[in-house]
Amino acid sequence: MDQLNVAIYRATGGRIGGTWRIGSAFPGGAPVCLLTTKGRKTGQLRTPPLLCLVDGDRVILVASQGGLPKHPEPSGGGAGGRRPAK
């Protein structure tokens, strides 16, 4: 499903798929962004849609898999996990 969401987001410049509305506490939905990371072991590029919140001059990315009890893959290894691709 992520691949389809990413393709639609890119094709529409974020007009479709640019907000997360289901269960969102934000009146207009929470903003979504795409973050491409490179796998530490495989070198494979992945681009999951993440919640993207602004806090002053900081950007907070949320990878929560909608509150499911299993950790989302992008959070894999914390500081030792995937890094944003350049």
N, C-alpha and C positions, 0 to 999 in steps of 0.2 A: 504494500500500500504506500509506503514512503516514496518509492520510485515514481509512482503515479502522481502523488502530491507534489513532489519536487518538479516533475515535468510541467505540470499545470502552473505552478508558481512561476517557473522560469518563462513559460510561454506567455503569461499574462503580466509579467513584471511585478508579481506579487498582488495584483488586483484580486485574483482568485487564489485562496490559500494563504493570504497574508495575515489572517487573523484566526485565532482559535476561539470558537464561541461556545462549544459544548462544555457546560459546567464552569465556565469562566466567571470570575467575580467582577470582571471589567464590563461595564455597560455595553461597549461596542465590540467586545472581544479582546483577547490579549494578542499583541503583535507577534508574528512568527518571522523568523529569519532562517536562512540556510547557512550552515557552517560545513565547509569541506575539510575533512581531516584525512591524514595519511596513516594507514596502519603501521605500527612500529615494526611488526614482524613481517607482514605480507607486503607492505608498501602500497596496498590497494587504497584508492581514494573512495571515500564515502561521504555522502551529503545528506544528513538527516535534517528534517525541519525541527527547529527548536523554538521554544518561547523566548522572546527577546524583550527584556525590560530595561528601561533607562532609569538610573538612579543618580541624578546630578550629572557628573561627567563620566560615570561608569556605565558599562553595559553588562547586564546580568543575563546569562544564558541558562535556561532551565531544560534539562533533559530528564523528564520524569515518567515518560511513557504513560501519561494520563493517570498517574497515581497507582499503577499496578505494583504489586509487591516485589516483582523481580526488577533488578537494576537494569536500566536501559544500556544497550551496548556502547553508545558513545562515551559513557562515563567510565568505562572499563578499568583504567588503571590510575585514575587521578593524575598526578603530575607525571607519573611514569608511563601513562597510557598514550593514546593518540594525541598528536599535536596538530594545530591548524596547518593545512597545506599552504605552501607559499605560492 
